[in-house]
Structure formats: structure tokens, C-alpha cells
Amino acid sequence: MSNALTAVNADLIGTADARRELVTPALLIDEDALNANLSRMQALCRQAGIALRPHAKAHKCPEIARRQLAAGAVGICVATLGEAECFASAGIDDILCTSTFATEGAFRRAVRLKAQGVKLACVVDHPAVASRLGALAQASQVTLDVLIDVDMGRHRAGVASPRQAAALTTTIEATPGLRLAGLQGYAGHLSHCWEARERQRQAALAAATLGAVKRAVEQASGQAIEWVTGGSTGALLQEIDGPYTELQCGSYALMDTEYDAVDPDGTGTPLFVPSLFMATAVISANHAGSVTTDGGDKRLASKYAMAPRIVRGAPAGSEYRATSDEHGQITLATGQTLALGSLVEVQVPHCDPTINLYDQLHVVKGETLTAIWPIQARGR
């Protein structure tokens, strides 16, 4: 099955006009835009004296992770142990798993990865998790780096107070098989806080929360905490000068209409350019004012109900929306038409879950298809 999937559009690699000939729906990466985004983010972090550990859940693609590392990233983040296993098998072995876990199977997977020589770090937010994870690590004769996860206001996961953080610190310090490596404070509510001034206000509150926990952990452990990780693409400018020693931004590589709507600095201009698009074909055109495409809800994902944005192939002023599982609709202005078989490209609403709907990325440079990259961590 994987060979058959890879074969779709593979015959077009190297063809100068392949971008107009693709079998659709197809997910595209504009190589020049991707490289520009990677370079700009790395430059911003370098200028600020902060490390970058991009979140690979955004792209789920080892080839993009390799490019991020080549640009200067210190490692990658993943959301799940399945993603960690996938990227490790692709030779990427400096990995932080940013989501808490609490099942026996997950504990075993984490310890197994560490025992295989992967430079893996995990986050914990409860003494019971720390104790069991440490026991399994000790039994496997490995020491696992753990970071204390801090609730930054979303009440999703993380210690809820400096006091809880201090208690967890004591447990970790007393548990063979674990090493207290640092803190994670991901203020996810800032990533799509649309207005720059309000985001700055909330970022200051988040920094204060993280600072209080850091002081409590340092007092309980008797050591300085030198690894503080978090941050997002949407709040980059508010967080890059904050309490972090490294940033976990991920969507900057791809961008989407939802991130384009976030005003980064009060100018209304995004910091990064779109590199991720869906190509879709017109498959029916029997009604004046609209046509139907083959890119529906099963090919696009959104978080804030924003629509895809047409970027190529349709008359100016056209609008796109998914109308069913398999179909999209392009609404045309009066008098406009779009021929059957026309290929149209849209910027997707939300990159992470949209990526997860596809098996491969079609890499384009101008009109040429240069490569097809597998999305190997899909569904993990």
C-alpha cells in the first residue's frame, strides 16, 4: 500500500510544469518559502541568545526536522511517544516529549527509547508518575531526564502551584532513574491571542507564573534550573525575551490562515510566509457562480472556524469552503468562470491537524515538483 501511495505523482518529479498536473487533492510545500521560514526563525533566536527546539508535531515529517536541525535547532519536540519513536527511527535522537503521560504502556515506551540510546526527555506533573517512571528506568539501568510541566493557565496539564512544583521536585530528586533537567511552561492560550497588546499583557502574567515555580523548584532542589522550555509561533515576539532558554515554536515553518490572523507586533504583518498549501481540482461546474472541487472536510482541518484562503488558480475575489467530506466549493464573482480540471491552491486553516490527514508532502520549487516527502509520524 505504501508503495502505491508513493507512486501517486512520483512520475512528475523533475517536470517543469508539474504543479499544474498533480493528482489531487495533494498537500504541497513551497521549498523556497519553507527554507525562508526556517532561516528567519533561527536568526531571530540567535539574535535573542535563545535556543530553538521546533515542535515536530506541526509537520510530522523527518525531512523537515532534518532541515531544522541543519539550520541550527538543538533538537525537536514531539507531542506523543509515537512521534518520538518515529523520529528516532529516522535518526533524529535529541527529542523532548512535551505531553504528560500516565499509563504503564507509555512508561515502558519512554524507557525503551532511552535504553536504545535516544537522548529523550519527558515532562511530568505528578509524584506518582515520577515514581513509577523512575522505577522502570532504574530497572532498565538508564537515567531519564524529566522536566516539571507547569500549568500556565489552561488547566490542561502541569503543576498548579509553586508548592506542587516543590513537592514534585522532592520526589524526582529522591527517585533513582530520574534526573531533574528543567521546566516546561507552554502558555498555549497566547498562541492565538489575536491582538498584540493583549498578548503582551497575558505573556507578562505567564512569565510571572513560570518565574514563581522556577524559584520554588530551585529552592527545593538546591540547584539552578538552566533549561526552561516553551513558547509558540503566535506569541514569539512576546516570549522570546521572557523566561525561556529555548523555544518550542513549530507552525512557523508552514503557517496557516489562523496564524496569519494573529497580529505579531501591532503592524498586522505575519513574521513568516505561507509554505503549506492544498492543491484541489475543479470536478463539477454546472451552476453559475460556483464550482465544486475534490478537497472537502477530510482534507482540511480548522480550529477557529477560519476558511481556507485561495492563493492560486482562481479568479480574484473567489472564496473557498469545504461543503462535505469529499467536496469543496469555490464561489465566484458575477460573470467569472473556472474550467473543469482547473487546479486551485489554498492556504490551509490549521496546519498541524491538516498535515495529519495526508501521507505525503509534494515539494515544489516554482512550477517544478522536486520531491515527495513522507509524513511518517502521521497518526502517531
Short mmCIF file of the C-alpha atoms (twelve columns), coordinates in Angstrom:
data_MODEL
# 
_entry.id   MODEL 
# 
loop_
_atom_site.group_PDB 
_atom_site.id 
_atom_site.type_symbol 
_atom_site.label_atom_id 
_atom_site.label_alt_id 
_atom_site.label_comp_id 
_atom_site.label_asym_id 
_atom_site.label_seq_id 
_atom_site.Cartn_x 
_atom_site.Cartn_y 
_atom_site.Cartn_z 
_atom_site.pdbx_PDB_model_num 
ATOM 1   C CA . MET A 1   0.000   0.000  0.000   1 
ATOM 2   C CA . SER A 2   2.772   2.467  0.875   1 
ATOM 3   C CA . ASN A 3   4.455   1.848  -2.494  1 
ATOM 4   C CA . ALA A 4   1.187   2.581  -4.302  1 
ATOM 5   C CA . LEU A 5   0.720   5.776  -2.333  1 
ATOM 6   C CA . THR A 6   4.263   6.894  -3.022  1 
ATOM 7   C CA . ALA A 7   3.758   6.256  -6.733  1 
ATOM 8   C CA . VAL A 8   0.978   8.857  -6.964  1 
ATOM 9   C CA . ASN A 9   2.545   11.934 -8.614  1 
ATOM 10  C CA . ALA A 10  6.044   10.436 -8.354  1 
ATOM 11  C CA . ASP A 11  6.282   10.315 -12.155 1 
ATOM 12  C CA . LEU A 12  6.047   14.137 -12.152 1 
ATOM 13  C CA . ILE A 13  9.188   14.721 -10.067 1 
ATOM 14  C CA . GLY A 14  11.521  16.954 -12.052 1 
ATOM 15  C CA . THR A 15  8.829   18.009 -14.507 1 
ATOM 16  C CA . ALA A 16  8.848   21.770 -15.063 1 
ATOM 17  C CA . ASP A 17  5.052   22.230 -15.085 1 
ATOM 18  C CA . ALA A 18  4.201   19.510 -12.557 1 
ATOM 19  C CA . ARG A 19  2.473   21.918 -10.191 1 
ATOM 20  C CA . ARG A 20  -0.402  22.209 -12.674 1 
ATOM 21  C CA . GLU A 21  -0.576  18.465 -13.358 1 
ATOM 22  C CA . LEU A 22  -0.776  16.933 -9.896  1 
ATOM 23  C CA . VAL A 23  -3.276  14.249 -8.978  1 
ATOM 24  C CA . THR A 24  -5.426  15.929 -6.325  1 
ATOM 25  C CA . PRO A 25  -6.135  16.511 -3.517  1 
ATOM 26  C CA . ALA A 26  -2.440  16.963 -2.768  1 
ATOM 27  C CA . LEU A 27  -0.608  18.704 0.040   1 
ATOM 28  C CA . LEU A 28  2.176   20.998 -1.160  1 
ATOM 29  C CA . ILE A 29  5.257   22.520 0.442   1 
ATOM 30  C CA . ASP A 30  6.817   25.507 -1.302  1 
ATOM 31  C CA . GLU A 31  10.514  24.780 -0.786  1 
ATOM 32  C CA . ASP A 32  11.702  28.383 -1.025  1 
ATOM 33  C CA . ALA A 33  9.109   29.603 1.474   1 
ATOM 34  C CA . LEU A 34  9.899   26.751 3.871   1 
ATOM 35  C CA . ASN A 35  13.620  27.489 3.782   1 
ATOM 36  C CA . ALA A 36  12.992  31.212 4.300   1 
ATOM 37  C CA . ASN A 37  10.892  30.475 7.387   1 
ATOM 38  C CA . LEU A 38  13.496  28.143 8.870   1 
ATOM 39  C CA . SER A 39  16.236  30.710 8.327   1 
ATOM 40  C CA . ARG A 40  14.256  33.600 9.782   1 
ATOM 41  C CA . MET A 41  13.230  31.775 12.938  1 
ATOM 42  C CA . GLN A 42  16.761  30.568 13.563  1 
ATOM 43  C CA . ALA A 43  18.095  34.091 13.046  1 
ATOM 44  C CA . LEU A 44  15.578  35.570 15.499  1 
ATOM 45  C CA . CYS A 45  16.538  33.028 18.153  1 
ATOM 46  C CA . ARG A 46  20.237  33.536 17.558  1 
ATOM 47  C CA . GLN A 47  19.891  37.305 17.904  1 
ATOM 48  C CA . ALA A 48  17.990  36.831 21.177  1 
ATOM 49  C CA . GLY A 49  20.537  34.343 22.528  1 
ATOM 50  C CA . ILE A 50  17.923  31.615 22.892  1 
ATOM 51  C CA . ALA A 51  17.873  28.017 21.660  1 
ATOM 52  C CA . LEU A 52  15.273  26.670 19.229  1 
ATOM 53  C CA . ARG A 53  13.743  23.209 19.619  1 
ATOM 54  C CA . PRO A 54  10.989  23.162 16.949  1 
ATOM 55  C CA . HIS A 55  7.805   21.246 17.605  1 
ATOM 56  C CA . ALA A 56  7.682   18.470 15.024  1 
ATOM 57  C CA . LYS A 57  4.003   17.757 15.670  1 
ATOM 58  C CA . ALA A 58  3.350   20.588 13.232  1 
ATOM 59  C CA . HIS A 59  4.858   18.800 10.228  1 
ATOM 60  C CA . LYS A 60  5.321   15.157 11.351  1 
ATOM 61  C CA . CYS A 61  7.978   14.861 8.657   1 
ATOM 62  C CA . PRO A 62  11.579  13.739 9.359   1 
ATOM 63  C CA . GLU A 63  12.910  15.563 6.289   1 
ATOM 64  C CA . ILE A 64  11.663  18.913 7.617   1 
ATOM 65  C CA . ALA A 65  13.092  18.114 11.050  1 
ATOM 66  C CA . ARG A 66  16.467  17.418 9.448   1 
ATOM 67  C CA . ARG A 67  16.364  20.817 7.770   1 
ATOM 68  C CA . GLN A 68  15.505  22.491 11.062  1 
ATOM 69  C CA . LEU A 69  18.458  20.805 12.752  1 
ATOM 70  C CA . ALA A 70  20.754  21.735 9.878   1 
ATOM 71  C CA . ALA A 71  19.633  25.357 10.278  1 
ATOM 72  C CA . GLY A 72  20.730  25.334 13.917  1 
ATOM 73  C CA . ALA A 73  17.969  23.819 16.070  1 
ATOM 74  C CA . VAL A 74  19.234  21.983 19.176  1 
ATOM 75  C CA . GLY A 75  16.723  19.157 18.840  1 
ATOM 76  C CA . ILE A 76  13.000  18.664 18.298  1 
ATOM 77  C CA . CYS A 77  9.830   18.462 20.348  1 
ATOM 78  C CA . VAL A 78  7.118   15.855 19.884  1 
ATOM 79  C CA . ALA A 79  3.637   15.617 21.335  1 
ATOM 80  C CA . THR A 80  3.472   11.843 21.711  1 
ATOM 81  C CA . LEU A 81  5.742   8.893  22.330  1 
ATOM 82  C CA . GLY A 82  4.609   7.510  18.970  1 
ATOM 83  C CA . GLU A 83  6.054   10.590 17.294  1 
ATOM 84  C CA . ALA A 84  9.218   10.191 19.350  1 
ATOM 85  C CA . GLU A 85  9.605   6.599  18.157  1 
ATOM 86  C CA . CYS A 86  9.045   7.648  14.553  1 
ATOM 87  C CA . PHE A 87  11.588  10.465 14.563  1 
ATOM 88  C CA . ALA A 88  14.103  8.369  16.486  1 
ATOM 89  C CA . SER A 89  13.829  5.616  13.879  1 
ATOM 90  C CA . ALA A 90  14.613  8.264  11.253  1 
ATOM 91  C CA . GLY A 91  17.868  9.080  13.032  1 
ATOM 92  C CA . ILE A 92  16.723  12.174 14.942  1 
ATOM 93  C CA . ASP A 93  17.606  11.447 18.533  1 
ATOM 94  C CA . ASP A 94  17.521  14.661 20.606  1 
ATOM 95  C CA . ILE A 95  13.843  14.689 21.493  1 
ATOM 96  C CA . LEU A 96  11.631  16.299 24.119  1 
ATOM 97  C CA . CYS A 97  8.152   14.822 24.577  1 
ATOM 98  C CA . THR A 98  6.048   17.801 25.641  1 
ATOM 99  C CA . SER A 99  2.860   15.988 26.711  1 
ATOM 100 C CA . THR A 100 2.380   14.260 30.043  1 
ATOM 101 C CA . PHE A 101 1.508   10.563 30.108  1 
ATOM 102 C CA . ALA A 102 0.407   8.240  32.894  1 
ATOM 103 C CA . THR A 103 -0.115  4.676  31.650  1 
ATOM 104 C CA . GLU A 104 2.128   1.682  32.161  1 
ATOM 105 C CA . GLY A 105 2.469   1.181  28.427  1 
ATOM 106 C CA . ALA A 106 3.624   4.763  27.946  1 
ATOM 107 C CA . PHE A 107 6.156   4.449  30.759  1 
ATOM 108 C CA . ARG A 108 7.633   1.346  29.112  1 
ATOM 109 C CA . ARG A 109 7.833   3.040  25.709  1 
ATOM 110 C CA . ALA A 110 9.688   6.037  27.121  1 
ATOM 111 C CA . VAL A 111 12.181  3.879  28.993  1 
ATOM 112 C CA . ARG A 112 12.689  1.641  25.968  1 
ATOM 113 C CA . LEU A 113 13.558  4.630  23.784  1 
ATOM 114 C CA . LYS A 114 16.052  5.854  26.363  1 
ATOM 115 C CA . ALA A 115 17.582  2.381  26.641  1 
ATOM 116 C CA . GLN A 116 18.037  2.382  22.861  1 
ATOM 117 C CA . GLY A 117 20.335  5.377  23.175  1 
ATOM 118 C CA . VAL A 118 17.889  8.126  22.239  1 
ATOM 119 C CA . LYS A 119 18.532  11.427 24.002  1 
ATOM 120 C CA . LEU A 120 14.951  11.614 25.258  1 
ATOM 121 C CA . ALA A 121 13.493  13.974 27.834  1 
ATOM 122 C CA . CYS A 122 9.916   13.840 29.148  1 
ATOM 123 C CA . VAL A 123 7.651   16.092 31.180  1 
ATOM 124 C CA . VAL A 124 5.921   15.059 34.395  1 
ATOM 125 C CA . ASP A 125 3.410   16.813 36.630  1 
ATOM 126 C CA . HIS A 126 2.656   14.317 39.414  1 
ATOM 127 C CA . PRO A 127 4.757   12.444 42.001  1 
ATOM 128 C CA . ALA A 128 3.058   9.111  41.217  1 
ATOM 129 C CA . VAL A 129 4.118   9.375  37.581  1 
ATOM 130 C CA . ALA A 130 7.652   10.313 38.560  1 
ATOM 131 C CA . SER A 131 7.956   7.396  40.961  1 
ATOM 132 C CA . ARG A 132 6.749   4.754  38.520  1 
ATOM 133 C CA . LEU A 133 8.691   6.150  35.571  1 
ATOM 134 C CA . GLY A 134 11.840  6.236  37.698  1 
ATOM 135 C CA . ALA A 135 11.364  2.665  38.883  1 
ATOM 136 C CA . LEU A 136 11.148  1.373  35.312  1 
ATOM 137 C CA . ALA A 137 14.124  3.484  34.249  1 
ATOM 138 C CA . GLN A 138 16.207  2.163  37.139  1 
ATOM 139 C CA . ALA A 139 15.226  -1.414 36.277  1 
ATOM 140 C CA . SER A 140 16.477  -0.811 32.738  1 
ATOM 141 C CA . GLN A 141 19.680  0.778  34.076  1 
ATOM 142 C CA . VAL A 142 19.053  4.137  32.430  1 
ATOM 143 C CA . THR A 143 18.578  7.658  33.768  1 
ATOM 144 C CA . LEU A 144 15.738  9.594  32.168  1 
ATOM 145 C CA . ASP A 145 15.766  13.389 32.031  1 
ATOM 146 C CA . VAL A 146 12.464  14.867 33.182  1 
ATOM 147 C CA . LEU A 147 11.129  18.406 33.188  1 
ATOM 148 C CA . ILE A 148 8.415   19.607 35.524  1 
ATOM 149 C CA . ASP A 149 5.419   20.666 33.467  1 
ATOM 150 C CA . VAL A 150 3.813   23.899 34.668  1 
ATOM 151 C CA . ASP A 151 0.141   24.814 34.246  1 
ATOM 152 C CA . MET A 152 0.324   28.232 32.603  1 
ATOM 153 C CA . GLY A 153 -3.407  28.888 32.836  1 
ATOM 154 C CA . ARG A 154 -5.181  26.435 30.560  1 
ATOM 155 C CA . HIS A 155 -5.654  23.782 33.278  1 
ATOM 156 C CA . ARG A 156 -4.775  21.077 30.748  1 
ATOM 157 C CA . ALA A 157 -1.734  19.620 32.454  1 
ATOM 158 C CA . GLY A 158 1.100   20.758 34.683  1 
ATOM 159 C CA . VAL A 159 1.631   21.514 38.357  1 
ATOM 160 C CA . ALA A 160 -0.926  24.009 39.585  1 
ATOM 161 C CA . SER A 161 1.216   25.931 42.065  1 
ATOM 162 C CA . PRO A 162 4.781   26.523 43.244  1 
ATOM 163 C CA . ARG A 163 4.002   24.324 46.239  1 
ATOM 164 C CA . GLN A 164 3.064   21.393 43.998  1 
ATOM 165 C CA . ALA A 165 6.196   22.002 41.961  1 
ATOM 166 C CA . ALA A 166 8.366   21.878 45.084  1 
ATOM 167 C CA . ALA A 167 6.765   18.622 46.218  1 
ATOM 168 C CA . LEU A 168 7.298   17.071 42.796  1 
ATOM 169 C CA . THR A 169 10.899  18.271 42.836  1 
ATOM 170 C CA . THR A 170 11.482  16.434 46.102  1 
ATOM 171 C CA . THR A 171 10.066  13.225 44.622  1 
ATOM 172 C CA . ILE A 172 12.171  13.462 41.467  1 
ATOM 173 C CA . GLU A 173 15.339  14.184 43.436  1 
ATOM 174 C CA . ALA A 174 14.680  11.122 45.610  1 
ATOM 175 C CA . THR A 175 13.908  8.789  42.682  1 
ATOM 176 C CA . PRO A 176 16.740  6.756  41.159  1 
ATOM 177 C CA . GLY A 177 16.403  6.541  37.388  1 
ATOM 178 C CA . LEU A 178 15.342  10.187 37.010  1 
ATOM 179 C CA . ARG A 179 17.250  13.443 36.683  1 
ATOM 180 C CA . LEU A 180 15.573  16.817 37.124  1 
ATOM 181 C CA . ALA A 181 16.505  18.590 33.889  1 
ATOM 182 C CA . GLY A 182 14.343  21.707 33.862  1 
ATOM 183 C CA . LEU A 183 10.888  23.210 33.483  1 
ATOM 184 C CA . GLN A 184 8.304   23.352 30.723  1 
ATOM 185 C CA . GLY A 185 5.838   26.236 30.655  1 
ATOM 186 C CA . TYR A 186 3.792   26.235 27.468  1 
ATOM 187 C CA . ALA A 187 1.316   29.126 27.508  1 
ATOM 188 C CA . GLY A 188 -0.837  27.784 24.699  1 
ATOM 189 C CA . HIS A 189 -3.561  30.371 25.255  1 
ATOM 190 C CA . LEU A 190 -1.180  33.016 23.918  1 
ATOM 191 C CA . SER A 191 -0.620  31.372 20.537  1 
ATOM 192 C CA . HIS A 192 -3.902  32.605 19.066  1 
ATOM 193 C CA . CYS A 193 -4.457  35.680 21.195  1 
ATOM 194 C CA . TRP A 194 -5.189  37.849 18.184  1 
ATOM 195 C CA . GLU A 195 -4.240  41.332 19.414  1 
ATOM 196 C CA . ALA A 196 -0.582  42.122 20.181  1 
ATOM 197 C CA . ARG A 197 -1.158  44.368 23.190  1 
ATOM 198 C CA . GLU A 198 -3.416  41.874 24.954  1 
ATOM 199 C CA . ARG A 199 -0.952  39.099 24.164  1 
ATOM 200 C CA . GLN A 200 1.833   41.136 25.758  1 
ATOM 201 C CA . ARG A 201 -0.251  41.598 28.896  1 
ATOM 202 C CA . GLN A 202 -1.006  37.899 29.177  1 
ATOM 203 C CA . ALA A 203 2.594   36.949 28.403  1 
ATOM 204 C CA . ALA A 204 3.744   39.002 31.372  1 
ATOM 205 C CA . LEU A 205 1.332   37.118 33.640  1 
ATOM 206 C CA . ALA A 206 2.534   33.791 32.237  1 
ATOM 207 C CA . ALA A 207 6.157   34.775 32.813  1 
ATOM 208 C CA . ALA A 208 5.358   35.623 36.423  1 
ATOM 209 C CA . THR A 209 3.724   32.224 36.913  1 
ATOM 210 C CA . LEU A 210 6.717   30.429 35.491  1 
ATOM 211 C CA . GLY A 211 9.135   32.556 37.500  1 
ATOM 212 C CA . ALA A 212 7.401   31.706 40.777  1 
ATOM 213 C CA . VAL A 213 7.544   27.982 40.005  1 
ATOM 214 C CA . LYS A 214 11.191  28.222 38.997  1 
ATOM 215 C CA . ARG A 215 12.111  29.852 42.308  1 
ATOM 216 C CA . ALA A 216 10.233  27.157 44.250  1 
ATOM 217 C CA . VAL A 217 11.934  24.345 42.330  1 
ATOM 218 C CA . GLU A 218 15.376  25.873 42.755  1 
ATOM 219 C CA . GLN A 219 14.808  26.258 46.477  1 
ATOM 220 C CA . ALA A 220 13.578  22.674 46.830  1 
ATOM 221 C CA . SER A 221 16.394  21.204 44.732  1 
ATOM 222 C CA . GLY A 222 19.213  23.468 45.798  1 
ATOM 223 C CA . GLN A 223 20.309  23.881 42.196  1 
ATOM 224 C CA . ALA A 224 19.826  26.409 39.404  1 
ATOM 225 C CA . ILE A 225 17.318  25.468 36.703  1 
ATOM 226 C CA . GLU A 226 19.043  26.098 33.399  1 
ATOM 227 C CA . TRP A 227 16.554  24.547 30.951  1 
ATOM 228 C CA . VAL A 228 13.227  26.372 30.663  1 
ATOM 229 C CA . THR A 229 11.277  25.470 27.542  1 
ATOM 230 C CA . GLY A 230 8.025   26.644 25.962  1 
ATOM 231 C CA . GLY A 231 6.715   29.230 23.549  1 
ATOM 232 C CA . SER A 232 4.703   29.292 20.337  1 
ATOM 233 C CA . THR A 233 4.765   30.809 16.868  1 
ATOM 234 C CA . GLY A 234 1.870   33.139 17.617  1 
ATOM 235 C CA . ALA A 235 3.457   34.633 20.742  1 
ATOM 236 C CA . LEU A 236 7.053   34.553 19.537  1 
ATOM 237 C CA . LEU A 237 7.814   38.249 19.924  1 
ATOM 238 C CA . GLN A 238 6.265   38.393 23.393  1 
ATOM 239 C CA . GLU A 239 8.033   35.241 24.633  1 
ATOM 240 C CA . ILE A 240 11.464  35.446 23.021  1 
ATOM 241 C CA . ASP A 241 12.662  37.940 25.664  1 
ATOM 242 C CA . GLY A 242 10.896  36.156 28.513  1 
ATOM 243 C CA . PRO A 243 11.965  33.420 30.958  1 
ATOM 244 C CA . TYR A 244 12.716  30.743 28.371  1 
ATOM 245 C CA . THR A 245 16.109  29.318 27.485  1 
ATOM 246 C CA . GLU A 246 14.632  27.632 24.416  1 
ATOM 247 C CA . LEU A 247 11.515  27.973 22.261  1 
ATOM 248 C CA . GLN A 248 9.236   25.193 21.019  1 
ATOM 249 C CA . CYS A 249 7.648   27.011 18.060  1 
ATOM 250 C CA . GLY A 250 6.537   24.666 15.278  1 
ATOM 251 C CA . SER A 251 3.943   26.185 12.949  1 
ATOM 252 C CA . TYR A 252 6.324   28.935 11.785  1 
ATOM 253 C CA . ALA A 253 7.741   26.500 9.209   1 
ATOM 254 C CA . LEU A 254 4.362   26.086 7.490   1 
ATOM 255 C CA . MET A 255 1.926   28.802 8.571   1 
ATOM 256 C CA . ASP A 256 -1.866  28.747 8.037   1 
ATOM 257 C CA . THR A 257 -4.780  31.169 7.848   1 
ATOM 258 C CA . GLU A 258 -5.305  31.009 11.612  1 
ATOM 259 C CA . TYR A 259 -1.728  32.026 12.374  1 
ATOM 260 C CA . ASP A 260 -1.881  34.682 9.659   1 
ATOM 261 C CA . ALA A 261 -4.743  36.257 11.636  1 
ATOM 262 C CA . VAL A 262 -2.512  36.708 14.715  1 
ATOM 263 C CA . ASP A 263 -1.039  40.224 14.782  1 
ATOM 264 C CA . PRO A 264 2.547   39.601 15.957  1 
ATOM 265 C CA . ASP A 265 3.624   43.146 16.794  1 
ATOM 266 C CA . GLY A 266 0.816   45.604 16.148  1 
ATOM 267 C CA . THR A 267 1.589   46.030 12.444  1 
ATOM 268 C CA . GLY A 268 -0.733  43.238 11.300  1 
ATOM 269 C CA . THR A 269 2.035   41.675 9.209   1 
ATOM 270 C CA . PRO A 270 2.898   37.987 9.815   1 
ATOM 271 C CA . LEU A 271 6.530   37.200 10.630  1 
ATOM 272 C CA . PHE A 272 6.590   34.135 8.379   1 
ATOM 273 C CA . VAL A 273 5.272   33.335 4.910   1 
ATOM 274 C CA . PRO A 274 2.886   30.512 3.962   1 
ATOM 275 C CA . SER A 275 4.658   27.396 2.705   1 
ATOM 276 C CA . LEU A 276 1.867   24.791 3.073   1 
ATOM 277 C CA . PHE A 277 -0.972  24.534 0.556   1 
ATOM 278 C CA . MET A 278 -3.613  22.109 -0.628  1 
ATOM 279 C CA . ALA A 279 -3.987  21.610 -4.367  1 
ATOM 280 C CA . THR A 280 -7.502  20.694 -5.408  1 
ATOM 281 C CA . ALA A 281 -9.182  20.235 -8.793  1 
ATOM 282 C CA . VAL A 282 -12.479 21.533 -10.178 1 
ATOM 283 C CA . ILE A 283 -14.628 18.441 -10.739 1 
ATOM 284 C CA . SER A 284 -18.054 19.951 -11.485 1 
ATOM 285 C CA . ALA A 285 -19.148 23.311 -12.959 1 
ATOM 286 C CA . ASN A 286 -22.836 23.105 -13.761 1 
ATOM 287 C CA . HIS A 287 -24.051 26.052 -11.728 1 
ATOM 288 C CA . ALA A 288 -23.446 29.731 -12.403 1 
ATOM 289 C CA . GLY A 289 -21.385 31.448 -9.754  1 
ATOM 290 C CA . SER A 290 -19.719 28.385 -8.219  1 
ATOM 291 C CA . VAL A 291 -17.766 25.218 -8.943  1 
ATOM 292 C CA . THR A 292 -17.139 22.050 -6.968  1 
ATOM 293 C CA . THR A 293 -13.679 20.708 -6.090  1 
ATOM 294 C CA . ASP A 294 -12.299 17.450 -4.709  1 
ATOM 295 C CA . GLY A 295 -10.992 18.980 -1.457  1 
ATOM 296 C CA . GLY A 296 -13.509 18.699 1.375   1 
ATOM 297 C CA . ASP A 297 -13.609 18.259 5.144   1 
ATOM 298 C CA . LYS A 298 -11.494 15.089 5.013   1 
ATOM 299 C CA . ARG A 299 -8.622  17.132 3.557   1 
ATOM 300 C CA . LEU A 300 -8.725  20.259 5.719   1 
ATOM 301 C CA . ALA A 301 -8.814  20.932 9.444   1 
ATOM 302 C CA . SER A 302 -9.528  24.125 11.349  1 
ATOM 303 C CA . LYS A 303 -9.543  25.144 14.991  1 
ATOM 304 C CA . TYR A 304 -11.157 28.577 14.910  1 
ATOM 305 C CA . ALA A 305 -13.589 28.053 12.012  1 
ATOM 306 C CA . MET A 306 -11.481 30.060 9.581   1 
ATOM 307 C CA . ALA A 307 -11.795 29.256 5.889   1 
ATOM 308 C CA . PRO A 308 -9.014  28.178 3.550   1 
ATOM 309 C CA . ARG A 309 -7.586  31.070 1.518   1 
ATOM 310 C CA . ILE A 310 -7.277  30.744 -2.246  1 
ATOM 311 C CA . VAL A 311 -3.740  31.628 -3.355  1 
ATOM 312 C CA . ARG A 312 -3.530  30.292 -6.940  1 
ATOM 313 C CA . GLY A 313 -5.671  29.175 -9.818  1 
ATOM 314 C CA . ALA A 314 -8.972  31.001 -9.278  1 
ATOM 315 C CA . PRO A 315 -10.178 34.485 -10.298 1 
ATOM 316 C CA . ALA A 316 -9.547  37.318 -7.852  1 
ATOM 317 C CA . GLY A 317 -12.236 37.573 -5.206  1 
ATOM 318 C CA . SER A 318 -13.092 33.854 -5.255  1 
ATOM 319 C CA . GLU A 319 -13.802 32.194 -1.930  1 
ATOM 320 C CA . TYR A 320 -13.341 28.590 -0.807  1 
ATOM 321 C CA . ARG A 321 -15.183 26.454 1.692   1 
ATOM 322 C CA . ALA A 322 -15.470 22.753 2.375   1 
ATOM 323 C CA . THR A 323 -19.063 21.652 1.840   1 
ATOM 324 C CA . SER A 324 -18.912 17.903 2.569   1 
ATOM 325 C CA . ASP A 325 -16.450 15.160 3.380   1 
ATOM 326 C CA . GLU A 326 -15.093 14.908 -0.159  1 
ATOM 327 C CA . HIS A 327 -16.055 18.224 -1.753  1 
ATOM 328 C CA . GLY A 328 -15.244 21.896 -1.607  1 
ATOM 329 C CA . GLN A 329 -16.977 24.840 -3.253  1 
ATOM 330 C CA . ILE A 330 -15.430 27.873 -4.875  1 
ATOM 331 C CA . THR A 331 -17.788 30.837 -5.001  1 
ATOM 332 C CA . LEU A 332 -17.105 33.087 -7.994  1 
ATOM 333 C CA . ALA A 333 -17.981 36.714 -8.564  1 
ATOM 334 C CA . THR A 334 -20.672 37.517 -11.135 1 
ATOM 335 C CA . GLY A 335 -19.514 36.686 -14.636 1 
ATOM 336 C CA . GLN A 336 -16.466 34.680 -13.568 1 
ATOM 337 C CA . THR A 337 -15.901 31.066 -14.599 1 
ATOM 338 C CA . LEU A 338 -13.459 28.295 -13.802 1 
ATOM 339 C CA . ALA A 339 -12.935 25.409 -16.212 1 
ATOM 340 C CA . LEU A 340 -13.315 21.744 -15.348 1 
ATOM 341 C CA . GLY A 341 -9.994  20.217 -14.363 1 
ATOM 342 C CA . SER A 342 -8.504  23.525 -13.203 1 
ATOM 343 C CA . LEU A 343 -6.134  23.185 -10.264 1 
ATOM 344 C CA . VAL A 344 -6.585  25.623 -7.411  1 
ATOM 345 C CA . GLU A 345 -4.308  26.021 -4.386  1 
ATOM 346 C CA . VAL A 346 -5.475  27.120 -0.950  1 
ATOM 347 C CA . GLN A 347 -3.647  28.007 2.224   1 
ATOM 348 C CA . VAL A 348 -4.984  25.635 4.889   1 
ATOM 349 C CA . PRO A 349 -6.741  26.866 8.065   1 
ATOM 350 C CA . HIS A 350 -4.762  24.893 10.687  1 
ATOM 351 C CA . CYS A 351 -1.523  23.210 9.684   1 
ATOM 352 C CA . ASP A 352 -0.969  20.538 12.371  1 
ATOM 353 C CA . PRO A 353 -4.191  18.512 12.012  1 
ATOM 354 C CA . THR A 354 -4.323  19.101 8.243   1 
ATOM 355 C CA . ILE A 355 -0.863  17.533 7.875   1 
ATOM 356 C CA . ASN A 356 -2.169  14.541 9.814   1 
ATOM 357 C CA . LEU A 357 -4.769  13.890 7.072   1 
ATOM 358 C CA . TYR A 358 -2.151  13.186 4.375   1 
ATOM 359 C CA . ASP A 359 0.505   10.579 3.691   1 
ATOM 360 C CA . GLN A 360 2.958   12.789 1.840   1 
ATOM 361 C CA . LEU A 361 4.098   16.303 1.076   1 
ATOM 362 C CA . HIS A 362 4.690   17.395 -2.519  1 
ATOM 363 C CA . VAL A 363 7.724   19.686 -2.534  1 
ATOM 364 C CA . VAL A 364 7.537   22.359 -5.219  1 
ATOM 365 C CA . LYS A 365 10.037  24.952 -6.365  1 
ATOM 366 C CA . GLY A 366 8.361   27.322 -8.745  1 
ATOM 367 C CA . GLU A 367 6.314   25.092 -11.059 1 
ATOM 368 C CA . THR A 368 8.578   22.052 -10.608 1 
ATOM 369 C CA . LEU A 369 7.874   19.104 -8.298  1 
ATOM 370 C CA . THR A 370 11.284  18.474 -6.717  1 
ATOM 371 C CA . ALA A 371 10.490  15.708 -4.235  1 
ATOM 372 C CA . ILE A 372 7.787   13.870 -2.320  1 
ATOM 373 C CA . TRP A 373 8.390   13.616 1.412   1 
ATOM 374 C CA . PRO A 374 6.525   11.017 3.515   1 
ATOM 375 C CA . ILE A 375 4.619   12.241 6.565   1 
ATOM 376 C CA . GLN A 376 5.958   9.386  8.652   1 
ATOM 377 C CA . ALA A 377 4.593   10.409 12.055  1 
ATOM 378 C CA . ARG A 378 1.013   10.679 10.797  1 
ATOM 379 C CA . GLY A 379 -1.471  9.196  13.241  1 
ATOM 380 C CA . ARG A 380 1.092   8.584  15.961  1 
# 
